[in-house]
Amino acid sequence: MDVRVPPHVPTRRGLIAALATLALLVPLLPTTSATGATGAGAGDVVGPVNGGFEEPADGQIPGWTQRGGTLGGSSVVDEPVYAGTQAVRLEDPEDVRSYGLMSDTMPVQAGHSYQASMQVRVERGAPTVYVYFYDEAGTQLDIEFAHFTEQPHDQWSEIVLEATAPEGAATAAIYLYSNIARISTYYVDDVTLTHTHGPLETTDLGAAFYSPNVRMAEVDVRADGTPVAYVFSDGQPVSFNAVDLRTGELLDSHDMTGYSIGASIAVDEDDRVYFSVRGPNDGTLWRYDPAAEEVERLAGRVVGERMLRTLVIDDGVLYGSTYPNAKVFSYDIATGNVRDYGSVVEDGSSYAWGFEMVEDSLWVGTGTTPHLIELDPVTGETIERALPADVQQDADFITGVEQHEDLVFVTYSPAAGGNTVIYDLTAEQWLGNLSMTQRTSARLDGNLFYLADGSVEAYDVAARQSVDVGFGSSPLVGELDNTYDLGLVELGTEDFPGAAVVGARNDGMLWRYDPATGHGDVIDPEITGAPATVHSVGTGGDGDVYFGAYLSAGVMARVDMSTGTLEQLDGPKQADAVVAHRNRTVVGTYPGAEFYVGQANKDWQWGTNPRHLFSLGRGDLGQDRPLTMVSAGPRIAAGTIPNYGELGGALTLFHPDSGHYEVHRNVVADQSVTTLAYRDGLVYGGTGIHGGLSSDPTQDEAELFVWDTRRDELVTSEVVVPGAEVIHALAFDDRGRLWGFADNGVFFQYDTDTGEVATTVATPARAGNDWGRLSELYLHPDGRLYGNADGRLFRFDPDTQQFVTLAADGARHSMVGSDGAIYLADETNIYRFTP
């Protein structure tokens, strides 16, 4: 594939620590103190005065100022205490007033990060902690706060609030608080504000991958006779492009800023184009006017749905199918009125996908349980049309419905052999099964055209049979790979005087084929690519750091440790996991949980090196996404997420040379395998209660399991963090202790000798993804653990158990390189950070 890579462009998204900017109803003015020094280093305590409340108090608490009502308040007590001889008691007896205790200010450095920590003992209610920042004149600049509602009662426990001083900050103060609506009584001791680190200094290496990425297109002939292709190129952002199919000229292009994937498209008789884009999924409908060359937003969150899956226009009305509630809606083009027909099935299927007006009814295909529903657009009534038994049994999705005269072509996935069944409306029966990767919605001389096994074929609708069009002698043989859409359109040029079959390839190229003459060519409309989304990270067998892409044109990237440079590579459409095994680089890909292995001493050439090893597939084994891998002695251990609508991930162990593999599904019943670690013949695995998309969990809590690779048997499995739904990261520290990370922010140490949890540490880093994606944990040469979770880049010291946020937002993936630097990614760009 010819990839056009632009000159390096600085990142559009920095890794910036996000601070909440809030305004209080009543400003709190600081009291100045001379404690601390602005030149504090990492780990230095900068205050506050009398943080242990040990100084004698004569009606006042030295270093602190009471704020709030008069019935309660703050008082120094000698019982209970955490350390020393005194602590402070905060009493808020009213739910109509707030109470608080404000420290004197402490010097801070703008752009530097701090932790306010303290020991608390709660009798009732919950404490709230603020950190206020001020400039040199004492003007309030910013605040950071947290409500600690999950602290245990009647025992001492630590709470920590992280904050970064904004630009212009010179001082900070800590405010212990109980808000207006809450009645609280709690004790506080050992209050400190500690400097953790200066501004994070990173080097932007540029976008990881940059290429066209076409997965959706539609052809049309405008009223002025111009044959056009409307092409989406996915990326950050996705672009909407109009191409003249006679010349290959790019007529118009619009970046859909804030969106990354084309979702659906339909062209009206007046040449206007209706479409939706996603990523994020906000169910928004757009319209493109080719005369004005303008795009306008028509509606958002249509019928409350996240994605508009398929669009159809009939007699001035736009109809659409949706995800995640498998709805159908109509949009009156003239008035903008929307009608919600509701979900077409009641079995929990999420996708209404295949969609077409067949005679006077809307035919709707669903997934993850396949149904074929007929909906009356006037009455809204539905009936179900029975699918062939093999489709009903083996398919997950009905992905396409299309009428050609009295035949209806119904496409489904996954498929074994064929993927399209044909229904005869006249005879009212299903005909044979065909394999059609793409097909034209228009016909020429009664024939529609389709792709099968890298060739163009025709189907004679009247004769109900396939027809060989002689493509085997075409100059386009070998040029059809990764064709995502197919159209039939009159070109009217010297080389293509009549109708031509047009295909849109993933790499942005368009091919044209004249079925009458056999002439064909490939044209380059020069669709400008965009950065693809970074989806995974791992170390290769050569010691370099590799990044995988999300729904790409087939790319990966690596950072060369010897030069520190970022290089784009050819690769899979989506790499879910990368791991080093001796001198091998192993890549797991979606869909179908496929595995590839490459040798470090050979040139990279995707498909050859790395070469395809095996596929678990969506069939009997039911696995789809290889979320995690680890080198496990002579074998690789892989953890996978099951197929759409299914529960029960798998632990797979395989030899990277022979490809021999053993699959152990449901190691923990109905749970996915989300993270793995290995030591001394044992694989340690974290699980998640969620299965494939559109599945419903049957379990309540994630578990940690231990697998003996010598005996290939389960040693133990248990809940290690009560209430956690996902254990999403595991890593050994430099003393051989196993640490794990749960989705509720709890770090835990698992004693591999006793099989018990030795330590738990509450942190603010929570993982919002059902499978714990966008998170990593790894040991750095400095002896500390680093990682990322839900956008937060962090550092954890196993000895002191101090958790420090290095960047509060934007870090989607990270990995330590062999040079000791940390390589991290936001949505598109790669950065280098040296601790």
Phi, psi and omega in degrees: 000133178274111183253127178265113182256122182284167173302156181302130177242130179304152184303147175269349181223113176276164174272091188249131177291116184275127177246141175284128178256109187236156177237132178269155178294324180240116180298143178253116183269133185282158170253126187283142176223154181264009184290145171090179181217138183293341181270027183300140177263173181302130180090353180281137175274126182258359178154193003268174171299133175059043179294341177262000178059036183268342182287145182303139181241126179241073183084339177237155176256110183307134179085357185223154180230128179286138176224146176119206186286186186246343182288325180246222177130203185241142178210147177278134180232158176253007177199126357278157175227153177268317180213154181072213184243352184221156172217180178242142178252129176249121184240121176237095185271358187239145175260019177238000178223155174255153179229146179197167179227119185255131177282161167295161183283158179231145179290139176224169179248130179302136178085352179267159185248150187219160172235125169266117181233154180194162172262135179231151175226115188260129171266318179204161180071212182200143177278151169237140181235134175243149163240121179259142176242139182228156173273184184297334179275358181087010178279131180293130181256316189197163174220156171229140182211166176205143172263126182255082187268355184249018180287145176293152180265150173061031171205153180284137175211155183269140169237146184226134174238125179263143181207148177242129182291129182284172177302133179089356182289140177234330180220165177217157176222150178257135180237118175268130200216152165228122190284174189302317187278351188254137169262124186219149167221119178209161182246148181227141177212160175055056178277129177221150167244116187245134175283124182258319180190160176277186179303140180288119181260114181238155173252123180278114179274353178105182180292137182294316183219145182213111180193159168299153182208079187269123178230359180207135178205164177211142179253156180200159170245117182289167182300332180273006177093000180283119175279128185230156169241131173260118192236129172264132172245110184290150179159194179248084010260170170289143178244147176252122189234143174246125185238133173284116185284350177280320188246342187083004181291137174280108185281324184198153179208138179226124172281126178269077187304132180095354180236154187234349187218135171288137185248315184197158184204146172208142182249129181274169181294337180272014177080352179285146187248131177249134183205169176222147175234161182220183184074067015280160182270100182234014173054044185262138180254134182235161176225137176247129177255108183293334179291316180270349185053047182232148175247133177229148178272126183264319184197154177234154182048050182303129185044033175073013186264162184269331182219138172263105192282313182217142181239142178221137177247131179214117173053051175080006180237132175265126176250148181218153173246158193223170169226143014254015182245017175048052181264165168236142177222164171234149178230115179285114186297326182284322187253339184082004179290138181246135174244130179259112178277351180082183179289138183271351177225163183239014184262010180089003177300139186265330190255125159258109195242282177301133193202128181197148170277114179247111188055246183250011182237151172271123176263127185237124174259139187240174175194156016275351169261123187284125172226155171236110187249137171257127182241128176279114184292346179272307184270338184082002180287149181233149169224153179257133176260127184294132176274159173305147187302319183291326177292314180301324184278320191259336186277158171251323186229143163261107191262346182206141173223130182208130180264135171230103185054239183262018175246142175241123180265123183241117183257143183221165175211155350290167185230147174236113185086268177262169177223007182223126173251152186239131180250130179267109183295327181286311181278347182055053178207158178276138176262197186291175182256130179239161172255115180225109178284324174213155176212160180275146176274346176255164181235156175232119182053040177083359182253135165262159183243146182213165178257139176206124178054042176074019182227155172269127177236166176239153174235120179278109185294319181293317182278348181057049179205156177282152183229133176281124181259011177075027183294339182302337179258009182283149174292353181269001178303127182089358183256002188263356182304142177061034171277123186256341178214150185227138178220161175235122189210144176284121181263318176068037177249174180298317181282332182229076186289336182244215181280140179233146171278129182239131178240141176255119182269158180303328184276008177092353177280153175241135175247150182233137182221126178266108183292342180282319185254343184082000180288143178205156175205173178239131179241152182246105180281002178055047173292124182288124178287169178226159177300135174279161180282132176288132189238338183201164178211149176188169178263138178268172180295343177270002181086354177282163179260129184246145177236136175259159184249160180259124176042060187258185174277000182111064184222155167222181176211155175218152173256119180285116183293335182283332182244342183075015184260153179263132183230133175274139182235160167283156185189198180279170175296321180211114176264117182269335183205146178225137179211150175268137173227098187057239180260022179255146170249120184249132183235129173255135187234157174247145002272174174080007178047068179261153184230138180233150178224134179234156179259137185290334184271011177237153179297143179288126174209101188303133183099333176249310174212096009287146177257156179290133183256303177193169177232137171279317172078168182267009183278236185299323182283335171064033182246145190227323187232113176279092189283332187209145175218153176211144174287124188232080182068232179282351185239172172255138172254132180234139175248136188231157173262138183285180182295163175310134175076000183246156173249159176099084173285188185217151166257119180243131175245130184215155176269125186287348178267308183278334184082002178295133184220155175231130184251129178239097182274151178058044172306318166244121190307128174063020179240151178271156177263114192251340178203150183222149170218159185220140173197133171053048174082001182241133172262128176255126185233138171260147182238169175226147184284347184269140177260213178296164178305143179070023172252157180245125182298147172253347181253161184254332187225140177289161181227164170249129178241159176237128183240126178276113184283341179282318179266351185050058179212156179284130178271309181199160175207134183200160173285126181248339176230100181305134178088348181285138177265339181218131163262108194250358179205138177222142176199147174269141174272183186285356174254010177081013178274138180268125178246144178227166185223127180255162185293341179272010176090005182272121168275141177219148173255125180257119180283109184288345177277315183266344183072028181234158175281121183271326186211143169230143180227122177281134179228164178278359186272104179250150180256118185272345183280143182302329182255005182073021176295172182062036178214141175219159176212131185204156180272131178263154177302341179281003177090357179256158176268137175238161177177189179214150177205125176052042176091349184265126172266130187222167175229138180228126179265112183296335182279312180270346183061028175275128177254127183232127174277122179270325174215128188278346185203150171101346182270101183271326180213149178203158181198143176276135177270169179293346177271003179086352176277155175258129180253123185227158184231143163266213182296325188230329191254157179250139181234153174245133181225126179253113181299000000 
